[in-house]
Amino acid sequence: MKTTLVQFTPRAESRTKRLLEAYLEHNEISEFEKVDISHGSLPNLNSENIHQHFDRSDDGELNTIATKLIEQMKDTEHLVFATTIYNLGVPAQVKSFIDLVTRNGHLFDYTANGPVGMLPIKSATLVVTTGGVPIGADWDLLTPYLETIINFWSSEEKVELKIVAAVGVDGMNPEQVDEAIRAAAES
Ligand SMILES: Cc1cc2nc3c(=O)[nH]c(=O)nc-3n(C[C@H](O)[C@H](O)[C@H](O)COP(=O)(O)O)c2cc1C
C-alpha cells in the first residue's frame, strides 16, 4: 500500500511537525512518498501562467511543477496530510498545491455522470494543530475542506478519515503542548 505524506510545516519550531513525527513514530509509518511543500512558494495561477493548465504540452514552470507533484501523488492509497490552520482555513501554500495537482486526467476525470476521482485513496489522516479553533466547529473551514478535496481525488466510494489534532495550542504552556501532542499522536 502506497502512503503519501503531504506536509506544510514551515516554522522551525512547528508543533504540527512535532505532532506529525510523533504520529508517524507511534504508528510505525516509515515508508512513504514525501511531498514537503514547506519551503519556497508554489506558483499561484495568474494571467501569465494559467494557459499552461489548459495546454499540457507547454513545458513552462507551472506545468513542470504540477507534473512533478502529480507524479508523487500517483497510486496513493493512504494519504497523510499535515498542515496548520491559517485564518480559519487552508494556508495559501496548501491551496496553491491543491490548485496545481487537481487536474482532470490525473487526479480526477470528467464522465457522463460528472467528475470522478482517479487516485486509489482508501484512507487519509489529517495531522493538524490549531491555535484555538476546535476541530469540527462551524468556523473550522480547514478539515471539512481537506476531507472534501481528498474524497474528490479518490476513486473509492468514501475515504476513511482520521483526524489527529492538537487543538488550541496557542493558549498552552510548553508542558501542555507536549501533552496535547502526545495524546493526539496516540489517539
Ligand atoms: C497567519 C496565521 C493565521 C492563523 N490563523 C489561525 C486560525 O484561524 N485559527 C487557529 O486556531 N489558529 C490560527 N493560527 C495559529 C496556528 O494555527 C497555530 O499556532 C499552529 O499551531 C501553528 O502551527 P505550527 O506550530 O506547526 O507552525 C494562525 C497562525 C498564523 C501564523
Ligand as a Chemical Component Dictionary entry (heavy atoms), coordinates in Angstrom:
data_LIG
# 
_chem_comp.id                   LIG 
_chem_comp.type                 NON-POLYMER 
_chem_comp.pdbx_formal_charge   0 
_chem_comp.three_letter_code    LIG 
# 
loop_
_chem_comp_atom.comp_id 
_chem_comp_atom.atom_id 
_chem_comp_atom.alt_atom_id 
_chem_comp_atom.type_symbol 
_chem_comp_atom.charge 
_chem_comp_atom.model_Cartn_x 
_chem_comp_atom.model_Cartn_y 
_chem_comp_atom.model_Cartn_z 
_chem_comp_atom.pdbx_ordinal 
LIG C1  C1  C 0 -1.145 33.640 9.743  1  
LIG C2  C2  C 0 -1.685 32.770 10.842 2  
LIG C3  C3  C 0 -3.049 32.588 10.937 3  
LIG C4  C4  C 0 -3.575 31.758 11.928 4  
LIG N1  N1  N 0 -4.913 31.567 11.976 5  
LIG C5  C5  C 0 -5.430 30.699 12.879 6  
LIG C6  C6  C 0 -6.826 30.422 12.910 7  
LIG O1  O1  O 0 -7.601 30.922 12.103 8  
LIG N2  N2  N 0 -7.281 29.566 13.835 9  
LIG C7  C7  C 0 -6.460 28.956 14.740 10 
LIG O2  O2  O 0 -6.928 28.172 15.545 11 
LIG N3  N3  N 0 -5.124 29.200 14.734 12 
LIG C8  C8  C 0 -4.601 30.059 13.832 13 
LIG N4  N4  N 0 -3.258 30.306 13.796 14 
LIG C9  C9  C 0 -2.421 29.655 14.804 15 
LIG C10 C10 C 0 -1.764 28.413 14.238 16 
LIG O3  O3  O 0 -2.637 27.595 13.501 17 
LIG C11 C11 C 0 -1.192 27.592 15.380 18 
LIG O4  O4  O 0 -0.299 28.382 16.121 19 
LIG C12 C12 C 0 -0.497 26.350 14.863 20 
LIG O5  O5  O 0 -0.159 25.527 15.958 21 
LIG C13 C13 C 0 0.748  26.731 14.088 22 
LIG O6  O6  O 0 1.348  25.555 13.640 23 
LIG P1  P1  P 0 2.931  25.322 13.717 24 
LIG O7  O7  O 0 3.362  25.376 15.164 25 
LIG O8  O8  O 0 3.088  23.990 13.104 26 
LIG O9  O9  O 0 3.543  26.411 12.900 27 
LIG C14 C14 C 0 -2.711 31.135 12.833 28 
LIG C15 C15 C 0 -1.331 31.344 12.735 29 
LIG C16 C16 C 0 -0.827 32.141 11.755 30 
LIG C17 C17 C 0 0.679  32.310 11.632 31 
# 
loop_
_chem_comp_bond.comp_id 
_chem_comp_bond.atom_id_1 
_chem_comp_bond.atom_id_2 
_chem_comp_bond.value_order 
_chem_comp_bond.pdbx_ordinal 
LIG C1  C2  SING 1  
LIG C2  C3  SING 2  
LIG C2  C16 DOUB 3  
LIG C3  C4  DOUB 4  
LIG C4  N1  SING 5  
LIG C4  C14 SING 6  
LIG N1  C5  DOUB 7  
LIG C5  C6  SING 8  
LIG C5  C8  SING 9  
LIG C6  O1  DOUB 10 
LIG C6  N2  SING 11 
LIG N2  C7  SING 12 
LIG C7  O2  DOUB 13 
LIG C7  N3  SING 14 
LIG N3  C8  DOUB 15 
LIG C8  N4  SING 16 
LIG N4  C9  SING 17 
LIG N4  C14 SING 18 
LIG C9  C10 SING 19 
LIG C10 O3  SING 20 
LIG C10 C11 SING 21 
LIG C11 O4  SING 22 
LIG C11 C12 SING 23 
LIG C12 O5  SING 24 
LIG C12 C13 SING 25 
LIG C13 O6  SING 26 
LIG O6  P1  SING 27 
LIG P1  O7  DOUB 28 
LIG P1  O8  SING 29 
LIG P1  O9  SING 30 
LIG C14 C15 DOUB 31 
LIG C15 C16 SING 32 
LIG C16 C17 SING 33 
# 
